[in-house]
């Protein structure tokens, strides 16, 4: 008895899990995020953007999370205070290699701590000037060589795990010229960042075939808005500026290409189906009648499912596509749909009365006085001609065809109910057998 109950319970659970799984898959297919592996230090980590946490947790306002309007899944290999040497050791771990194997793009922002430690920034801030310019230059040169070697090896290791595009950020000067705290060392920051960006970052990008992102130019003259006051880390606006550099580049590498394919380009009386080629990282596809812009689709639009939709009228149509990297529209015209011709209707002719010719009476020997005249029969009319029924007029409906929203959910539900019925039948049959044995 217990075994029978367990079987029935198993069927119920199986059906529920099947329905849940199908719903989860459908939801996942509706949205595709971009997998970003973020390699770096406190800038990549988003240090000081929120309240300090123990242990530190990467901020969702850090630039990797903001790439492509935030439609990213970030796998983090960064930590506050890391130098290029520490990051190099970190990506040699099994966990980091597994992350890199999932990457669709890799961001690399490292080396600032190498330089800050080399110039002993705390002493410079305290004295408001370099301690020994000649000694400082030697330290910067040594740190620059170390950063160059480490980043070159880091990129080599990344390429062993993935062929995803690598986005290498340059250094920015955190010291604004009008900064009340760091304004006096703005010139020092300019000298170091320009030298290192030229000798390390842009050079490595050209040699290794990776993509150079110019953080220096993005921050230059905007330190007041992009740097946290009394700090060297980016504000949320600064993080957004770093994310925009990556988004702009990825839009060039992975453009949104909308290429509608019509089911026919010949004259037709049937609706025309429009299909779209697969677009990477698609989040949403809509369409509207007429020439539209991206702004028109904010609160409007017919959702496109399974990358196709159908229209039944000639006209101009616009397709809107939103991906993890941006939005785009495409306008086209359909002019091949012709209305169905209506069948001709025969008009019914009214019936015509046909008079019968009068029959002449044979001459009679009797006179009018002898016999009364015989009454002549009334005129007979022919039967009416049969009526011809009008054929039913075929109406051609117009309007937009509803999108195909059919899913397999009800089939799955019906299958589950069948399993439950079979289980119940088995349970009833076994109980019936046992009752007969007892008798």
FENDASUL-V146977 format. One record per residue. N is the residue number from 1. RES is the residue in three letters. PSI is psi as a letter, one per 20 degrees, with the letter a starting at -180 (999 if undefined). OMEGA is omega in whole degrees, 0 to 359 (none if undefined). BURIAL is b if it has 9 or more other ideal C-beta (glycine too) atoms within 8 Angstrom, else e. Layout:
n = (N | N)
res = (RES | RES)
psi = (PSI | PSI)
omega = (OMEGA | OMEGA)
burial = (BURIAL | BURIAL)
//
This chain:
n = (1 | 2 | 3 | 4 | 5 | 6 | 7 | 8 | 9 | 10 | 11 | 12 | 13 | 14 | 15 | 16 | 17 | 18 | 19 | 20 | 21 | 22 | 23 | 24 | 25 | 26 | 27 | 28 | 29 | 30 | 31 | 32 | 33 | 34 | 35 | 36 | 37 | 38 | 39 | 40 | 41 | 42 | 43 | 44 | 45 | 46 | 47 | 48 | 49 | 50 | 51 | 52 | 53 | 54 | 55 | 56 | 57 | 58 | 59 | 60 | 61 | 62 | 63 | 64 | 65 | 66 | 67 | 68 | 69 | 70 | 71 | 72 | 73 | 74 | 75 | 76 | 77 | 78 | 79 | 80 | 81 | 82 | 83 | 84 | 85 | 86 | 87 | 88 | 89 | 90 | 91 | 92 | 93 | 94 | 95 | 96 | 97 | 98 | 99 | 100 | 101 | 102 | 103 | 104 | 105 | 106 | 107 | 108 | 109 | 110 | 111 | 112 | 113 | 114 | 115 | 116 | 117 | 118 | 119 | 120 | 121 | 122 | 123 | 124 | 125 | 126 | 127 | 128 | 129 | 130 | 131 | 132 | 133 | 134 | 135 | 136 | 137 | 138 | 139 | 140 | 141 | 142 | 143 | 144 | 145 | 146 | 147 | 148 | 149 | 150 | 151 | 152 | 153 | 154 | 155 | 156 | 157 | 158 | 159 | 160 | 161 | 162 | 163 | 164 | 165 | 166 | 167 | 168 | 169 | 170 | 171 | 172 | 173 | 174 | 175 | 176 | 177 | 178 | 179 | 180 | 181 | 182 | 183 | 184 | 185 | 186 | 187 | 188 | 189 | 190 | 191 | 192 | 193 | 194 | 195 | 196 | 197 | 198 | 199 | 200 | 201 | 202 | 203 | 204 | 205 | 206 | 207 | 208 | 209 | 210 | 211 | 212 | 213 | 214 | 215 | 216 | 217 | 218 | 219 | 220 | 221 | 222 | 223 | 224 | 225 | 226 | 227 | 228 | 229 | 230 | 231 | 232 | 233 | 234 | 235 | 236 | 237 | 238 | 239 | 240 | 241 | 242 | 243 | 244 | 245 | 246 | 247 | 248 | 249 | 250 | 251 | 252 | 253 | 254 | 255 | 256 | 257 | 258 | 259 | 260 | 261 | 262 | 263 | 264 | 265 | 266 | 267 | 268 | 269 | 270 | 271 | 272 | 273 | 274 | 275 | 276 | 277 | 278 | 279 | 280 | 281 | 282 | 283 | 284 | 285 | 286 | 287 | 288 | 289 | 290 | 291 | 292 | 293 | 294 | 295 | 296 | 297 | 298 | 299 | 300 | 301 | 302 | 303 | 304 | 305 | 306 | 307 | 308 | 309 | 310 | 311 | 312 | 313 | 314 | 315 | 316 | 317 | 318 | 319 | 320 | 321 | 322 | 323 | 324 | 325 | 326 | 327 | 328 | 329 | 330 | 331 | 332 | 333 | 334 | 335 | 336 | 337 | 338 | 339 | 340 | 341 | 342 | 343 | 344 | 345 | 346 | 347 | 348 | 349 | 350 | 351 | 352 | 353 | 354 | 355 | 356 | 357 | 358 | 359 | 360 | 361 | 362 | 363 | 364 | 365 | 366 | 367 | 368 | 369 | 370 | 371 | 372 | 373 | 374 | 375 | 376 | 377 | 378 | 379 | 380 | 381 | 382 | 383 | 384 | 385 | 386 | 387 | 388 | 389 | 390 | 391 | 392 | 393 | 394 | 395 | 396 | 397 | 398 | 399 | 400 | 401 | 402 | 403 | 404 | 405 | 406 | 407 | 408 | 409 | 410 | 411 | 412 | 413 | 414 | 415 | 416 | 417 | 418 | 419 | 420 | 421 | 422 | 423 | 424 | 425 | 426 | 427 | 428 | 429 | 430 | 431 | 432 | 433 | 434 | 435 | 436 | 437 | 438 | 439)
res = (UNK | UNK | UNK | UNK | UNK | UNK | UNK | UNK | UNK | UNK | UNK | UNK | UNK | UNK | UNK | UNK | UNK | UNK | UNK | UNK | UNK | UNK | UNK | UNK | UNK | UNK | UNK | UNK | UNK | UNK | UNK | UNK | UNK | UNK | UNK | UNK | UNK | UNK | UNK | UNK | UNK | UNK | UNK | UNK | UNK | UNK | UNK | UNK | UNK | UNK | UNK | UNK | UNK | UNK | UNK | UNK | UNK | UNK | UNK | UNK | UNK | UNK | UNK | UNK | UNK | UNK | UNK | UNK | UNK | UNK | UNK | UNK | UNK | UNK | UNK | UNK | UNK | UNK | UNK | UNK | UNK | UNK | UNK | UNK | UNK | UNK | UNK | UNK | UNK | UNK | UNK | UNK | UNK | UNK | UNK | UNK | UNK | UNK | UNK | UNK | UNK | UNK | UNK | UNK | UNK | UNK | UNK | UNK | UNK | UNK | UNK | UNK | UNK | UNK | UNK | UNK | UNK | UNK | UNK | UNK | UNK | UNK | UNK | UNK | UNK | UNK | UNK | UNK | UNK | UNK | UNK | UNK | UNK | UNK | UNK | UNK | UNK | UNK | UNK | UNK | UNK | UNK | UNK | UNK | UNK | UNK | UNK | UNK | UNK | UNK | UNK | UNK | UNK | UNK | UNK | UNK | UNK | UNK | UNK | UNK | UNK | UNK | UNK | UNK | UNK | UNK | UNK | UNK | UNK | UNK | UNK | UNK | UNK | UNK | UNK | UNK | UNK | UNK | UNK | UNK | UNK | UNK | UNK | UNK | UNK | UNK | UNK | UNK | UNK | UNK | UNK | UNK | UNK | UNK | UNK | UNK | UNK | UNK | UNK | UNK | UNK | UNK | UNK | UNK | UNK | UNK | UNK | UNK | UNK | UNK | UNK | UNK | UNK | UNK | UNK | UNK | UNK | UNK | UNK | UNK | UNK | UNK | UNK | UNK | UNK | UNK | UNK | UNK | UNK | UNK | UNK | UNK | UNK | UNK | UNK | UNK | UNK | UNK | UNK | UNK | UNK | UNK | UNK | UNK | UNK | UNK | UNK | UNK | UNK | UNK | UNK | UNK | UNK | UNK | UNK | UNK | UNK | UNK | UNK | UNK | UNK | UNK | UNK | UNK | UNK | UNK | UNK | UNK | UNK | UNK | UNK | UNK | UNK | UNK | UNK | UNK | UNK | UNK | UNK | UNK | UNK | UNK | UNK | UNK | UNK | UNK | UNK | UNK | UNK | UNK | UNK | UNK | UNK | UNK | UNK | UNK | UNK | UNK | UNK | UNK | UNK | UNK | UNK | UNK | UNK | UNK | UNK | UNK | UNK | UNK | UNK | UNK | UNK | UNK | UNK | UNK | UNK | UNK | UNK | UNK | UNK | UNK | UNK | UNK | UNK | UNK | UNK | UNK | UNK | UNK | UNK | UNK | UNK | UNK | UNK | UNK | UNK | UNK | UNK | UNK | UNK | UNK | UNK | UNK | UNK | UNK | UNK | UNK | UNK | UNK | UNK | UNK | UNK | UNK | UNK | UNK | UNK | UNK | UNK | UNK | UNK | UNK | UNK | UNK | UNK | UNK | UNK | UNK | UNK | UNK | UNK | UNK | UNK | UNK | UNK | UNK | UNK | UNK | UNK | UNK | UNK | UNK | UNK | UNK | UNK | UNK | UNK | UNK | UNK | UNK | UNK | UNK | UNK | UNK | UNK | UNK | UNK | UNK | UNK | UNK | UNK | UNK | UNK | UNK | UNK | UNK | UNK | UNK | UNK | UNK | UNK | UNK | UNK | UNK | UNK | UNK | UNK | UNK | UNK | UNK | UNK | UNK | UNK | UNK | UNK | UNK | UNK | UNK | UNK | UNK | UNK | UNK | UNK | UNK | UNK | UNK | UNK | UNK | UNK)
psi = (g | h | h | g | h | h | g | g | h | g | g | g | g | g | g | g | h | g | g | g | g | h | g | g | g | g | h | h | i | h | p | o | r | p | o | p | o | o | p | b | b | h | g | h | h | k | p | j | h | a | q | q | q | o | r | q | p | p | p | i | j | q | h | h | i | i | p | l | k | j | l | q | o | p | o | p | m | q | q | p | i | p | r | h | g | h | h | g | h | h | i | i | q | g | g | h | h | h | g | h | i | i | p | i | q | p | p | o | o | q | i | g | h | g | g | h | h | h | i | m | h | h | h | g | h | g | i | k | q | q | g | o | g | g | h | g | h | g | g | g | g | g | h | g | g | g | g | g | g | g | h | g | h | g | h | g | h | g | h | h | h | q | j | q | p | p | o | o | p | r | q | q | o | i | o | q | h | j | p | h | g | j | h | i | j | g | h | g | h | g | g | g | g | g | g | g | h | g | h | f | g | h | g | g | g | g | h | i | k | r | p | p | p | n | h | g | h | h | i | p | i | j | h | h | h | i | p | p | p | j | r | j | q | q | r | h | h | g | h | h | g | g | h | h | g | g | g | g | g | h | h | h | h | m | q | o | o | o | n | p | o | q | h | q | j | r | p | q | i | q | q | p | p | p | q | q | q | p | p | q | k | p | g | q | p | r | q | q | p | r | o | r | r | h | h | i | j | g | j | r | q | p | p | p | q | k | k | q | r | q | q | j | q | q | a | p | q | p | p | p | p | p | a | i | i | a | q | q | q | p | p | r | q | p | j | j | p | q | q | p | p | q | p | q | p | p | q | p | p | q | q | p | p | o | p | p | q | p | p | p | q | q | q | q | i | q | r | h | h | g | q | q | p | q | p | q | q | q | p | q | q | q | q | q | q | p | q | o | p | p | q | p | p | p | p | o | q | r | r | p | p | q | q | o | j | q | r | j | g | h | g | g | g | g | g | g | h | g | g | g | g | g | g | h | g | g | g | g | g | h | h | g | g | h | h | h | g | h | 999)
omega = (180 | 179 | 179 | 178 | 180 | 179 | 180 | 179 | 179 | 180 | 179 | 181 | 180 | 179 | 180 | 180 | 179 | 179 | 180 | 181 | 181 | 178 | 181 | 180 | 180 | 181 | 181 | 182 | 182 | 184 | 179 | 179 | 179 | 181 | 182 | 172 | 185 | 179 | 179 | 185 | 184 | 178 | 178 | 182 | 183 | 184 | 177 | 176 | 176 | 178 | 179 | 179 | 178 | 353 | 181 | 177 | 182 | 182 | 176 | 172 | 174 | 191 | 180 | 180 | 185 | 179 | 179 | 179 | 175 | 180 | 183 | 168 | 188 | 172 | 194 | 170 | 180 | 181 | 180 | 176 | 182 | 169 | 179 | 178 | 180 | 177 | 178 | 178 | 183 | 184 | 174 | 181 | 180 | 181 | 180 | 179 | 178 | 177 | 181 | 180 | 178 | 189 | 168 | 167 | 181 | 174 | 182 | 179 | 186 | 176 | 182 | 181 | 176 | 183 | 182 | 178 | 182 | 183 | 181 | 186 | 182 | 178 | 180 | 179 | 181 | 182 | 181 | 175 | 179 | 182 | 181 | 184 | 182 | 178 | 179 | 181 | 178 | 179 | 179 | 179 | 180 | 180 | 179 | 179 | 180 | 179 | 180 | 182 | 183 | 181 | 178 | 179 | 178 | 181 | 178 | 179 | 178 | 183 | 176 | 184 | 184 | 173 | 178 | 179 | 180 | 182 | 184 | 180 | 173 | 175 | 170 | 178 | 182 | 186 | 179 | 183 | 180 | 181 | 182 | 182 | 187 | 183 | 183 | 180 | 177 | 182 | 177 | 178 | 179 | 182 | 184 | 184 | 180 | 181 | 183 | 179 | 181 | 186 | 185 | 194 | 180 | 179 | 179 | 180 | 180 | 182 | 187 | 180 | 177 | 188 | 183 | 177 | 188 | 178 | 181 | 181 | 180 | 184 | 187 | 181 | 182 | 183 | 182 | 179 | 189 | 181 | 178 | 181 | 181 | 184 | 176 | 183 | 182 | 167 | 175 | 177 | 177 | 177 | 178 | 178 | 177 | 179 | 182 | 176 | 180 | 181 | 180 | 180 | 182 | 176 | 176 | 181 | 182 | 183 | 176 | 181 | 180 | 184 | 182 | 179 | 182 | 179 | 175 | 175 | 178 | 175 | 183 | 174 | 181 | 175 | 180 | 178 | 179 | 180 | 179 | 174 | 182 | 179 | 184 | 173 | 181 | 177 | 184 | 174 | 179 | 173 | 177 | 174 | 178 | 178 | 187 | 175 | 179 | 182 | 181 | 184 | 181 | 182 | 182 | 175 | 175 | 182 | 178 | 178 | 180 | 174 | 177 | 174 | 186 | 175 | 184 | 179 | 172 | 178 | 179 | 181 | 179 | 177 | 179 | 179 | 174 | 177 | 179 | 183 | 181 | 183 | 178 | 176 | 178 | 182 | 179 | 184 | 175 | 182 | 186 | 181 | 178 | 179 | 176 | 180 | 178 | 180 | 180 | 181 | 178 | 179 | 182 | 179 | 179 | 179 | 181 | 176 | 180 | 180 | 176 | 178 | 180 | 178 | 178 | 178 | 177 | 179 | 183 | 180 | 183 | 180 | 179 | 182 | 183 | 184 | 175 | 181 | 180 | 179 | 179 | 178 | 178 | 179 | 177 | 178 | 177 | 174 | 178 | 178 | 181 | 179 | 177 | 182 | 176 | 174 | 179 | 182 | 180 | 179 | 177 | 180 | 178 | 180 | 182 | 176 | 179 | 178 | 178 | 183 | 182 | 176 | 180 | 185 | 183 | 175 | 180 | 179 | 179 | 178 | 179 | 179 | 177 | 177 | 179 | 179 | 179 | 179 | 179 | 179 | 178 | 181 | 180 | 182 | 181 | 177 | 180 | 179 | 182 | 179 | 178 | 179 | 180 | 179 | none)
burial = (e | e | e | b | b | e | b | b | e | e | b | b | e | b | b | b | e | b | b | e | e | b | b | e | e | b | e | e | e | e | e | b | b | b | b | b | b | b | b | b | b | b | b | b | b | b | b | e | b | e | e | e | e | e | e | b | e | b | b | e | b | b | b | b | b | b | b | b | e | e | b | b | e | b | b | b | b | b | b | e | e | b | b | b | b | b | b | b | e | b | b | e | e | e | e | b | b | e | b | b | e | b | b | e | b | b | b | b | b | b | b | b | b | b | b | b | b | b | b | b | e | e | e | b | b | e | e | e | e | b | b | e | e | e | e | b | e | e | b | b | e | b | b | b | e | b | b | b | e | b | b | b | b | b | b | b | b | b | b | e | b | b | e | b | b | b | b | b | b | b | b | b | b | b | b | b | e | e | b | e | e | b | b | e | b | b | e | b | b | b | e | b | b | b | b | b | b | e | e | b | b | b | b | b | b | e | e | b | e | b | b | b | b | e | b | b | e | b | b | e | e | b | b | e | e | b | b | b | e | e | e | e | b | b | b | e | b | b | b | b | b | b | b | b | b | b | b | e | b | b | b | e | e | e | e | b | e | b | e | b | e | b | e | e | e | e | e | b | e | e | e | b | b | b | b | b | e | e | b | e | b | b | b | b | b | b | b | b | e | e | e | b | e | e | e | b | b | e | e | e | b | b | e | b | e | e | b | b | b | b | b | b | b | e | b | b | b | b | b | b | b | b | b | b | b | b | b | b | b | b | b | e | e | b | e | b | b | e | e | e | e | e | e | e | e | e | e | e | e | e | e | e | e | e | e | e | e | e | e | e | e | e | e | e | e | e | e | e | e | e | e | e | e | e | e | e | e | e | e | e | e | e | e | e | e | e | e | e | e | e | e | e | e | e | e | e | e | e | e | e | b | e | b | b | e | e | e | e | b | e | e | b | b | e | b | b | b | e | b | b | e | b | b | b | e | b | b | e | e | b | b | e | e | e | e | e | e | e | e)
//
